[in-house]
Amino acid sequence: MKPRMLLKPALTIIGLADNGTQTDPAYEHLWAQLNQRYIEIPQADPDAGYGLHTFAGGTHQYLA
């Protein structure tokens, strides 16, 4: 699969985070918790969901 770049307007990402390592399994537990709290997120798009990995200062964090 060839990577592609999409340019989108700025957006705000809201979710639940978990610290871990690159070898952690999928974060289904975060998605389940987020699903239970979905109604708390104003203007949430029911057709969009993002998994965001950040790496800073030698640490890894995943945001569902």
C-alpha positions as CSV (number, residue, x, y, z in Angstrom):
1,M,0.0,0.0,0.0
2,K,1.4,3.4,-1.0
3,P,1.1,6.1,1.7
4,R,-0.9,9.1,0.8
5,M,-1.0,12.6,2.4
6,L,-4.4,14.2,3.1
7,L,-4.6,17.9,3.9
8,K,-7.5,18.6,6.3
9,P,-8.7,21.6,8.2
10,A,-7.6,21.9,11.8
11,L,-9.5,19.7,14.3
12,T,-9.6,18.9,17.9
13,I,-8.9,15.4,19.1
14,I,-10.6,14.3,22.3
15,G,-10.3,10.8,23.8
16,L,-8.8,8.5,26.3
17,A,-5.0,8.0,26.6
18,D,-2.9,5.0,27.7
19,N,0.9,4.9,28.2
20,G,2.6,1.9,26.8
21,T,5.2,0.6,24.5
22,Q,5.3,0.0,20.8
23,T,4.8,-3.7,21.4
24,D,1.6,-3.3,23.4
25,P,-1.4,-5.1,21.8
26,A,-4.3,-3.2,20.3
27,Y,-6.0,-0.8,22.7
28,E,-9.6,-2.3,22.5
29,H,-10.1,-1.4,26.2
30,L,-9.7,2.3,25.5
31,W,-12.2,2.1,22.6
32,A,-14.7,0.3,24.8
33,Q,-14.4,3.0,27.5
34,L,-14.7,5.7,24.9
35,N,-17.8,4.2,23.4
36,Q,-19.5,4.2,26.8
37,R,-18.7,8.0,27.2
38,Y,-19.3,9.0,23.6
39,I,-22.4,11.0,24.5
40,E,-20.2,13.4,26.6
41,I,-18.3,14.6,23.6
42,P,-19.9,17.7,22.0
43,Q,-20.1,17.7,18.2
44,A,-18.6,14.2,17.9
45,D,-18.7,12.7,14.5
46,P,-20.2,9.2,14.7
47,D,-18.5,8.2,11.5
48,A,-14.9,9.2,12.5
49,G,-12.5,7.7,15.0
50,Y,-8.8,8.1,15.3
51,G,-6.0,6.2,17.0
52,L,-3.2,8.6,17.7
53,H,0.3,7.4,18.7
54,T,2.7,10.0,20.2
55,F,6.4,9.5,20.9
56,A,8.1,12.2,23.1
57,G,11.0,12.0,25.4
58,G,11.4,8.3,25.0
59,T,7.8,7.6,26.0
60,H,4.9,6.3,24.0
61,Q,1.2,7.3,24.4
62,Y,-1.9,6.1,22.5
63,L,-5.0,8.2,22.3
64,A,-8.3,6.6,21.2
